[in-house]
Amino acid sequence: MINTTSAKSKDQSKNNPIEQKLAEIGLTLPQAVTPVANYLPYTISGNQVIISGQLPIKDGKPEGIGKAGKEFTVEQAQAFARQCMLNVLAQLKAACGGDFGRVKRCLRLGIFVNSTESFIDQPKVANGASDLVVQLFGDAGKHVRAAVGVAQLPFGVAVEVEATFEIGA
């Protein structure tokens, strides 16, 4: 996977309230990664940014290989959902030319949880992503969502998160 970021977006991150909030809670925004297949990481239509599903990729490698309810507890899967959300935010930053100030609100999250047949806590896992976006954006981070259990995800990871945001000019 190839990490991409522009010098302009690196400079803007110094005074970025979202990245400052991340730093305050001990998290760092990763660089946006390029897709590993034939799709776009995000697309902009009108005033919406639709972000492709992001995996719990950290330092260029997938984390959380396995299923919630078998290899991972709810709390561990929540941490993977949070990492997915960080990758969503990296794509959002790229879509906004490095300027989180363009973000009006989070509209929707789709959270897919690779889980056992008997696992029923997908909504709790999804809170790992939902709680982070609300913590960073406040009321503008409140969103609708779907939290879905699936039989398998790419690379065998436990969680994938997709998102739609409203942006301004």
C-alpha positions as CSV (number, residue, x, y, z in Angstrom):
1,M,0.0,0.0,0.0
2,I,1.3,3.4,-0.9
3,N,0.7,6.3,1.6
4,T,-0.1,9.6,0.0
5,T,-0.3,13.1,1.5
6,S,0.6,16.5,0.2
7,A,3.0,19.0,1.7
8,K,0.0,21.4,1.9
9,S,-2.0,19.1,4.0
10,K,1.0,18.4,6.3
11,D,1.3,22.2,6.9
12,Q,-2.4,22.6,7.5
13,S,-2.5,19.9,10.2
14,K,-0.4,22.0,12.6
15,N,-3.3,24.3,13.3
16,N,-6.1,21.8,12.7
17,P,-8.6,21.5,15.6
18,I,-9.5,17.9,14.6
19,E,-5.9,16.8,14.7
20,Q,-5.4,18.7,17.9
21,K,-8.3,16.9,19.5
22,L,-6.8,13.6,18.3
23,A,-3.5,14.4,19.8
24,E,-5.2,15.3,23.1
25,I,-6.7,11.8,23.3
26,G,-3.5,10.1,22.2
27,L,-4.3,9.4,18.6
28,T,-2.6,10.3,15.4
29,L,-4.2,10.8,12.0
30,P,-2.6,8.4,9.5
31,Q,-1.8,9.2,6.0
32,A,-4.5,8.3,3.5
33,V,-3.6,5.1,1.7
34,T,-4.3,4.2,-1.9
35,P,-6.8,1.4,-2.7
36,V,-5.6,-2.1,-3.2
37,A,-8.1,-2.8,-5.9
38,N,-10.1,-1.1,-8.7
39,Y,-12.0,1.5,-6.8
40,L,-11.7,5.1,-5.5
41,P,-10.9,5.8,-1.9
42,Y,-13.5,8.5,-2.0
43,T,-15.7,10.4,-4.4
44,I,-17.3,13.9,-4.1
45,S,-20.8,14.4,-5.4
46,G,-22.2,17.9,-4.8
47,N,-21.7,18.6,-1.2
48,Q,-21.1,15.0,-0.1
49,V,-17.9,13.0,0.3
50,I,-18.6,9.3,0.1
51,I,-15.6,7.3,1.6
52,S,-15.0,3.7,0.6
53,G,-14.8,1.1,3.3
54,Q,-11.6,1.5,5.4
55,L,-10.0,-1.4,7.2
56,P,-8.0,-1.3,10.4
57,I,-4.8,-0.6,8.6
58,K,-1.9,0.7,10.7
59,D,1.6,1.4,9.5
60,G,0.6,-0.1,6.1
61,K,-0.5,-3.5,7.6
62,P,-3.9,-4.8,8.4
63,E,-4.6,-5.4,12.1
64,G,-7.3,-7.4,13.8
65,I,-7.3,-10.5,11.7
66,G,-10.1,-12.7,13.0
67,K,-13.7,-12.6,14.1
68,A,-15.5,-10.7,16.9
69,G,-16.9,-13.3,19.3
70,K,-14.1,-15.7,18.6
71,E,-10.6,-14.1,18.4
72,F,-11.7,-10.7,19.7
73,T,-13.8,-9.3,22.5
74,V,-16.2,-6.4,21.9
75,E,-13.7,-4.0,23.4
76,Q,-10.9,-5.2,21.1
77,A,-13.2,-5.0,18.0
78,Q,-14.2,-1.4,19.1
79,A,-10.5,-0.5,19.0
80,F,-10.3,-1.9,15.4
81,A,-13.4,0.2,14.5
82,R,-11.7,3.3,15.9
83,Q,-8.6,2.6,13.7
84,C,-10.9,2.2,10.7
85,M,-12.5,5.6,11.6
86,L,-9.0,7.1,11.7
87,N,-8.4,5.8,8.2
88,V,-11.8,7.2,7.1
89,L,-10.8,10.6,8.5
90,A,-7.5,10.4,6.6
91,Q,-9.5,10.0,3.4
92,L,-11.8,12.8,4.4
93,K,-8.9,15.1,4.9
94,A,-7.5,14.2,1.5
95,A,-10.9,14.8,-0.1
96,C,-11.1,18.3,1.6
97,G,-7.6,19.3,0.4
98,G,-6.3,19.0,3.9
99,D,-8.9,21.3,5.4
100,F,-11.2,19.8,8.0
101,G,-12.8,23.2,8.2
102,R,-14.8,22.3,5.1
103,V,-16.6,19.4,6.9
104,K,-20.1,20.4,7.9
105,R,-21.2,17.1,9.4
106,C,-21.0,13.3,9.3
107,L,-24.1,12.0,7.7
108,R,-23.8,8.2,7.8
109,L,-21.5,5.4,8.9
110,G,-21.7,1.8,7.7
111,I,-19.8,-0.6,10.0
112,F,-19.3,-4.2,9.0
113,V,-18.2,-6.6,11.7
114,N,-16.6,-9.9,10.8
115,S,-18.3,-12.0,13.6
116,T,-19.3,-15.4,14.6
117,E,-22.8,-16.6,13.9
118,S,-23.9,-16.1,17.5
119,F,-22.3,-12.7,18.0
120,I,-25.0,-10.0,18.5
121,D,-23.0,-7.0,19.7
122,Q,-22.2,-5.4,16.3
123,P,-23.8,-2.1,17.5
124,K,-21.4,-2.0,20.5
125,V,-18.4,-2.6,18.1
126,A,-19.7,0.2,15.9
127,N,-19.5,2.5,18.8
128,G,-15.7,2.5,18.4
129,A,-16.1,4.5,15.2
130,S,-19.3,6.4,16.2
131,D,-17.9,7.6,19.5
132,L,-14.7,8.9,17.9
133,V,-16.4,10.9,15.2
134,V,-18.8,12.5,17.7
135,Q,-15.9,13.2,20.1
136,L,-14.0,15.0,17.3
137,F,-16.9,16.9,15.6
138,G,-19.4,17.3,18.5
139,D,-23.0,17.6,17.3
140,A,-21.8,17.7,13.7
141,G,-20.5,14.2,14.2
142,K,-23.9,12.7,15.1
143,H,-24.9,10.5,12.3
144,V,-27.2,7.7,11.1
145,R,-25.5,4.3,10.7
146,A,-25.8,0.6,10.0
147,A,-23.9,-2.0,12.1
148,V,-23.9,-5.3,10.3
149,G,-22.5,-8.7,11.0
150,V,-20.8,-10.4,8.1
151,A,-19.2,-13.8,7.4
152,Q,-15.9,-12.3,6.2
153,L,-14.1,-9.1,5.3
154,P,-11.0,-8.3,3.1
155,F,-7.8,-9.8,4.5
156,G,-9.8,-11.4,7.2
157,V,-10.0,-8.3,9.3
158,A,-12.6,-7.9,12.1
159,V,-14.1,-4.5,11.1
160,E,-14.6,-2.2,8.0
161,V,-16.1,1.3,8.1
162,E,-17.5,3.4,5.3
163,A,-18.8,6.9,5.6
164,T,-20.6,9.9,4.1
165,F,-19.9,13.5,5.1
166,E,-21.4,16.8,4.1
167,I,-18.8,19.4,3.1
168,G,-18.8,23.1,2.1
169,A,-16.7,24.9,-0.4
